[in-house]
Every structure is written in structure tokens, then in C-alpha cells.
Amino acid sequence: GVQIAQQFQGLAVTGTGDRVDGIAGQPGIVHRGVDDGAAGQFFGNNPIWHFDGPTLFPHRDTWQQALDSTGTRDVARLGAFFAARHLSALVPDRENKLVADAGGGVAHVMAARSLDGRLAVIYVPATGKEPRQVMLNLAELSPPVTATWFNPAKDAADPAPGPVFSTSSRQILSTPGDNGTGVNDWVLTLETR
């Protein structure tokens, strides 16, 4: 299925009128859905949906300004990330075979992998600003595996491929920390090259 926007960008979400910026306040909402098996994502942006007409919720931006909003850029970045990979080959790792200690609640690390073991995408949600450790069971993948971190919140060139691992043991990797937006969510790609 396709995940529908869980919250529209540009809506007042508190009694003080604070807005949600980005995708429901964090790119992670979309990554969680895709890593959990959604085939895509619809993104709602209040000013764009209503164009110049009356809206249900007040907003400060015109629809033209909203075309370059944080959330719009987040969804475009997500689309480019998954377009470069075989999204349809990924299945959710609901038994946490790939991530040894996935955690729980909003800190739960979401993973999806291809059945042939050649690709895995792991979303590590924000828990602050500091690097987070992720324990991986690489026996679920085909060797050798190259690890690459992807920043879900900033337009930047993809980093150079990281370390190459055999799949005979568990590995502990640390996220790069603050992704440039004051939080520490990252996407880890594990690929057989």
C-alpha cells in the first residue's frame, strides 16, 4: 500500500500556532513507512493543496513558497534516494533479524531488506543530537557488504561508501550524529556491490 500523509505541512499543531516543518516534523515519518513496507508516500502541504483558495487551517506561505518548503524538499530527497535503489525488492524486517537491538517507541530502528540479501535500508530515528549505535546482524546479507550513511534531512552529495564488512559476525556502527538540523536521524544503506 501507499502511506498517506499523517500530517500536513503548514498546519498549526499547538495552541500557540507552532507549525510542523518538514514531513510531520521529521523526515522519519516517511522513512518509517517505506521501511515498514509502504510502496510510497503521499505528502500533504496545506498551502499547496488549497492554492489561492480558502483553507481549513491558516498558513503564512503562498503555495508558490510552499513548493520550496522543508517538507517538499524532504519528500524529493526521499524519492531520489529510493529511485536509485530497488524499493520494490525490500521487505520489512519485522522480526528484527538485521538490527539486533532495534529499540522501541519513537526510537525504534526500522529496517527493510531484499530477500536475496543484496540490499538493506535502515532508518535510525532521532533521539537527540549525539551519534547513535546500531548493532547489525550481517549474516542476513550477502558478503561483502558496503555501508553508506544517507542524511534524510539535508541536500548533500551522497557520502563515499563506507567500510566493507564480511557477514560472518555482528557489527556495531555509529551514526554520524547531528545531521545538520539539530537532530540525529540517519539512513544506513547496506549493499552488496
C-alpha positions in Angstrom: 0.0 0.0 0.0 0.9 3.7 -0.1 1.3 5.7 3.1 -0.9 8.8 3.2 0.5 11.9 4.8 0.0 11.6 8.5 0.1 15.4 9.0 0.1 18.3 6.6 3.0 20.7 6.5 2.0 24.2 7.3 -0.8 23.4 9.8 -0.9 24.9 13.2 -0.4 22.0 15.6 -0.3 23.6 19.0 -2.3 26.1 20.9 0.4 28.6 20.3 0.2 28.2 16.5 3.6 26.4 16.1 3.9 24.8 12.7 5.0 21.5 11.6 8.1 21.9 9.3 9.4 19.0 7.3 7.5 15.8 7.0 5.3 15.7 10.1 8.1 17.5 11.8 10.7 14.9 10.9 11.7 13.0 7.7 11.5 9.9 9.7 7.7 9.5 9.3 8.2 8.8 5.6 11.2 6.5 6.1 9.4 4.6 8.8 6.5 3.9 6.4 8.7 2.9 3.5 10.9 0.7 5.6 7.8 -0.9 7.1 6.6 -2.0 3.6 4.7 1.0 2.2 5.1 1.3 -1.6 5.3 5.0 -1.5 4.2 8.2 0.3 1.7 10.9 -0.4 2.7 14.2 1.1 0.3 16.9 2.2 1.2 20.6 2.2 -1.6 22.8 3.3 -0.8 25.9 1.1 -0.3 23.7 -2.0 -3.5 21.7 -1.6 -5.6 24.8 -1.4 -3.6 27.0 -3.8 -5.1 30.5 -3.5 -8.5 29.4 -2.2 -9.8 29.4 1.3 -8.2 26.8 3.6 -9.4 24.9 6.7 -6.2 25.9 8.5 -4.4 29.3 8.5 -0.9 29.4 7.0 1.7 32.0 6.3 3.1 30.9 3.0 1.8 31.1 -0.5 1.5 27.8 -2.4 4.4 29.0 -4.6 6.6 29.4 -1.5 5.5 26.0 -0.2 6.9 24.4 -3.3 10.3 25.0 -1.8 9.4 24.2 1.8 11.3 21.9 4.1 8.8 19.1 3.7 8.7 19.4 -0.1 12.5 19.1 -0.2 12.4 16.2 2.2 10.0 14.2 0.0 12.0 15.0 -3.1 15.2 13.8 -1.3 13.4 10.6 -0.2 12.2 10.0 -3.8 15.7 10.4 -5.2 17.1 8.1 -2.5 14.7 5.2 -3.3 14.7 5.8 -7.0 18.4 4.9 -7.0 17.6 1.6 -5.3 15.2 -1.3 -5.8 12.4 -0.2 -3.4 10.1 -2.9 -4.7 12.6 -5.6 -3.6 12.6 -4.5 0.0 10.6 -6.3 2.7 10.2 -5.1 6.2 12.4 -6.8 8.8 9.6 -7.0 11.4 11.4 -9.8 13.3 14.5 -7.6 13.8 16.8 -10.2 12.3 19.0 -7.5 10.8 19.1 -4.9 13.6 20.0 -6.8 16.8 18.6 -4.2 19.3 16.0 -2.2 17.4 14.7 -0.4 20.5 11.1 0.6 20.9 8.7 3.5 20.7 9.8 6.5 18.7 13.4 5.4 19.0 12.7 2.1 17.2 15.1 1.4 14.3 13.2 0.4 11.2 14.9 -1.9 8.6 13.9 -3.4 5.3 16.0 -5.8 3.2 15.9 -7.6 -0.1 15.2 -11.3 0.1 18.4 -12.0 -1.9 20.4 -10.3 0.8 22.0 -7.7 -1.6 20.3 -4.6 -0.2 19.1 -3.3 3.2 17.9 0.1 4.2 17.8 1.0 7.9 16.2 4.2 9.3 17.7 5.3 12.6 15.3 7.8 14.1 16.3 10.9 16.0 16.8 10.7 19.8 18.8 13.8 20.3 22.0 15.2 18.6 24.6 12.7 19.6 25.7 9.7 17.5 23.6 6.5 18.0 25.0 3.0 17.9 23.3 0.3 15.8 24.1 -3.4 16.2 23.7 -5.2 12.9 23.5 -8.9 12.2 25.2 -9.0 8.8 24.6 -12.8 8.5 21.3 -11.7 6.9 23.1 -10.2 3.9 25.3 -11.5 1.1 29.0 -10.7 1.5 30.8 -8.4 1.1 28.6 -5.6 2.4 29.3 -1.9 1.9 27.8 0.5 4.5 26.8 4.1 3.5 25.1 6.8 5.6 22.5 8.9 4.0 21.3 12.2 5.5 17.5 12.3 5.2 17.3 16.0 6.2 19.9 17.8 4.1 20.6 18.2 0.4 24.2 16.9 0.2 26.2 14.7 -2.1 25.9 11.0 -1.1 28.9 10.2 1.1 31.6 7.9 -0.2 30.9 4.3 0.5 31.9 3.4 4.0 33.5 0.2 5.3 33.2 -3.1 3.7 32.2 -6.0 6.0 32.1 -9.7 5.8 28.9 -11.1 7.0 30.3 -13.6 9.5 29.6 -11.5 12.6 27.7 -8.7 14.2 28.9 -5.2 13.6 28.2 -2.1 15.7 28.1 1.1 13.7 27.6 4.7 14.9 25.5 7.3 13.1 27.4 10.5 12.2 25.4 12.4 14.9 23.7 15.7 14.2 22.5 15.7 10.6 22.7 19.5 10.3 19.2 20.2 11.6 19.8 19.7 15.3 18.7 16.0 15.4 20.5 12.7 14.8 18.3 10.7 12.4 20.1 8.9 9.6 19.5 6.2 7.0 22.0 3.4 6.6 22.3 1.6 3.3 23.9 -1.8 3.3 24.7 -3.1 -0.3 26.5 -5.9 -1.9 28.5 -4.4 -4.7 
